Amino acid sequence: MQRRTYLAGLGTVGATALAGCGSDDGDDTQNVASGGSASGGSSGSGDSGGSQSETIVDDNDTVTEDHYRTYTFTLNQKAHLSLVTTVRTGPHVDFVFMTQDELEHYENNERFRYDEELSAMDSVGVNRSPDTPYATGDYALVVDNTDMTGVEPPTNGKDNAATYDVKFTAQAD
């Protein structure tokens, strides 16, 4: 198992990406490195007088039909989050933001709560930056190409994979 932790100068977040399928068989879940660059490093930016922004996830990936992709991270301090996604090819997917506690319910095919401000159901992309900062804690972003949430993959007998870009950033409050 690979696990990558992002530690920037402001120490805001750590992130991990997981791939999973729509079944409740945990053996199909694996840890993979997140990040769009070979180093998978974090970026701290901002001017000397303002607060810093840190990249949590910057990834381009493909999620096959009846599967989902999970990005988990921890906020070590209160922060404003920003999510930008684009489905480049394939069907609409769900981008679902929740706590890691709720992720367990999601993965067990149970009812779960999610954050409506950073989630988008049946979507080909989203650009969201809620005004309200998020508290410290463990969070997850799920890219879902199953019928577990709002979207239903086509039933044409083909594997309708969706290729997407995702960029998630945190700015200290």
C-alpha positions as CSV (number, residue, x, y, z in Angstrom):
1,M,0.0,0.0,0.0
2,Q,1.2,3.5,-0.8
3,R,0.3,6.5,1.2
4,R,1.3,10.0,0.4
5,T,1.0,12.8,2.9
6,Y,1.1,16.4,1.9
7,L,2.9,18.7,4.4
8,A,3.2,22.3,3.4
9,G,4.6,25.1,5.3
10,L,1.2,25.8,6.9
11,G,0.6,22.1,7.7
12,T,-3.1,22.2,6.6
13,V,-3.8,18.8,5.0
14,G,-2.8,15.2,4.3
15,A,-4.3,13.3,1.3
16,T,-4.7,9.8,0.1
17,A,-6.5,8.4,-3.0
18,L,-8.3,5.1,-3.0
19,A,-10.0,3.3,-5.9
20,G,-13.1,1.2,-5.2
21,C,-15.9,-0.6,-6.9
22,G,-19.6,-0.4,-6.3
23,S,-19.7,-3.7,-4.4
24,D,-19.1,-4.1,-0.7
25,D,-16.2,-6.4,-1.3
26,G,-13.3,-4.5,0.3
27,D,-10.7,-6.6,-1.5
28,D,-11.1,-4.5,-4.6
29,T,-10.0,-1.3,-2.8
30,Q,-6.4,-0.3,-3.1
31,N,-4.3,2.7,-2.1
32,V,-2.7,4.6,-4.9
33,A,-0.7,7.8,-5.0
34,S,-2.7,11.0,-5.7
35,G,-1.3,14.1,-7.4
36,G,-0.9,15.1,-11.0
37,S,2.9,15.3,-10.9
38,A,5.5,12.5,-10.7
39,S,6.6,13.8,-7.3
40,G,3.0,14.2,-6.1
41,G,4.2,17.1,-3.9
42,S,2.2,19.9,-2.4
43,S,2.3,23.5,-3.3
44,G,2.2,26.4,-0.9
45,S,1.5,29.7,-2.5
46,G,0.4,33.1,-1.7
47,D,1.9,36.5,-1.1
48,S,3.7,37.5,2.0
49,G,0.8,39.5,3.4
50,G,-2.0,37.0,2.8
51,S,-2.9,33.5,3.8
52,Q,-1.4,30.5,1.9
53,S,-3.2,28.1,-0.4
54,E,-2.3,24.4,-0.4
55,T,-3.1,21.8,-3.1
56,I,-4.8,18.8,-1.6
57,V,-5.4,16.9,-4.8
58,D,-4.4,17.6,-8.4
59,D,-5.2,14.5,-10.5
60,N,-6.4,13.3,-13.8
61,D,-7.8,9.8,-13.7
62,T,-10.4,7.4,-15.2
63,V,-13.2,5.7,-13.2
64,T,-14.8,2.7,-14.9
65,E,-18.5,2.0,-14.9
66,D,-19.8,0.6,-11.6
67,H,-16.7,1.9,-9.7
68,Y,-15.7,4.9,-7.7
69,R,-12.6,6.8,-6.8
70,T,-12.0,8.1,-3.3
71,Y,-9.6,10.9,-2.1
72,T,-9.2,11.2,1.6
73,F,-7.5,14.0,3.6
74,T,-7.3,15.6,7.0
75,L,-7.6,19.3,7.7
76,N,-5.2,20.2,10.6
77,Q,-6.7,23.7,10.9
78,K,-9.8,25.5,9.8
79,A,-9.7,26.2,6.1
80,H,-11.7,27.4,3.0
81,L,-11.9,24.6,0.4
82,S,-12.1,25.0,-3.4
83,L,-13.0,22.2,-5.8
84,V,-12.7,22.3,-9.6
85,T,-13.5,19.2,-11.7
86,T,-14.1,18.4,-15.3
87,V,-15.3,15.1,-16.9
88,R,-13.2,15.0,-20.1
89,T,-14.7,12.0,-21.7
90,G,-17.5,9.5,-20.8
91,P,-20.7,9.7,-18.8
92,H,-21.7,12.1,-16.1
93,V,-20.4,11.2,-12.6
94,D,-21.1,12.3,-9.1
95,F,-18.6,14.3,-7.1
96,V,-19.5,13.7,-3.5
97,F,-17.8,15.5,-0.6
98,M,-18.3,14.0,3.0
99,T,-16.6,13.2,6.2
100,Q,-14.6,10.0,6.5
101,D,-17.1,8.7,9.0
102,E,-19.9,9.1,6.3
103,L,-17.6,7.5,3.8
104,E,-17.8,4.3,5.8
105,H,-21.6,4.3,5.4
106,Y,-21.3,5.1,1.7
107,E,-18.9,2.1,1.2
108,N,-21.3,-0.1,3.1
109,N,-24.2,0.9,0.8
110,E,-25.9,2.6,3.7
111,R,-27.6,6.0,3.8
112,F,-24.9,8.7,4.2
113,R,-24.7,12.5,4.6
114,Y,-22.7,14.7,2.3
115,D,-21.8,18.3,1.9
116,E,-24.1,19.8,-0.7
117,E,-21.9,22.9,-1.2
118,L,-18.9,20.9,-2.5
119,S,-20.8,18.0,-4.1
120,A,-22.3,17.8,-7.6
121,M,-24.6,15.0,-8.6
122,D,-25.0,13.8,-12.3
123,S,-22.2,16.3,-13.3
124,V,-19.7,16.9,-16.0
125,G,-17.8,19.4,-13.8
126,V,-18.0,21.8,-10.9
127,N,-16.2,24.9,-9.8
128,R,-17.1,25.6,-6.1
129,S,-15.5,27.6,-3.3
130,P,-18.0,27.9,-0.4
131,D,-17.7,31.0,1.8
132,T,-17.9,29.0,5.0
133,P,-14.6,27.6,6.2
134,Y,-14.4,23.9,7.1
135,A,-13.4,22.7,10.6
136,T,-10.5,20.4,11.3
137,G,-11.3,16.8,10.6
138,D,-11.1,13.9,8.2
139,Y,-12.8,14.4,4.9
140,A,-13.3,12.5,1.6
141,L,-14.1,13.3,-2.0
142,V,-15.7,10.5,-4.0
143,V,-15.9,10.4,-7.8
144,D,-18.7,8.0,-8.3
145,N,-19.6,6.2,-11.6
146,T,-22.1,3.8,-10.0
147,D,-25.8,3.9,-9.4
148,M,-25.2,4.3,-5.6
149,T,-25.8,8.1,-5.7
150,G,-27.5,10.5,-8.2
151,V,-26.0,9.3,-11.5
152,E,-26.8,6.0,-13.2
153,P,-24.2,4.8,-15.7
154,P,-25.6,3.9,-19.1
155,T,-27.0,0.4,-19.5
156,N,-25.7,-0.3,-23.0
157,G,-23.6,-3.3,-22.2
158,K,-20.3,-1.4,-22.6
159,D,-17.8,-0.3,-19.9
160,N,-18.6,3.5,-19.8
161,A,-15.5,4.9,-18.2
162,A,-15.3,8.6,-17.3
163,T,-12.0,10.4,-17.5
164,Y,-11.9,13.4,-15.2
165,D,-9.6,16.2,-13.8
166,V,-9.9,17.2,-10.2
167,K,-8.2,19.9,-8.3
168,F,-8.9,20.5,-4.6
169,T,-7.2,23.3,-2.6
170,A,-7.3,24.5,1.0
171,Q,-6.7,28.1,2.2
172,A,-6.1,28.6,5.9
173,D,-8.8,30.7,7.5
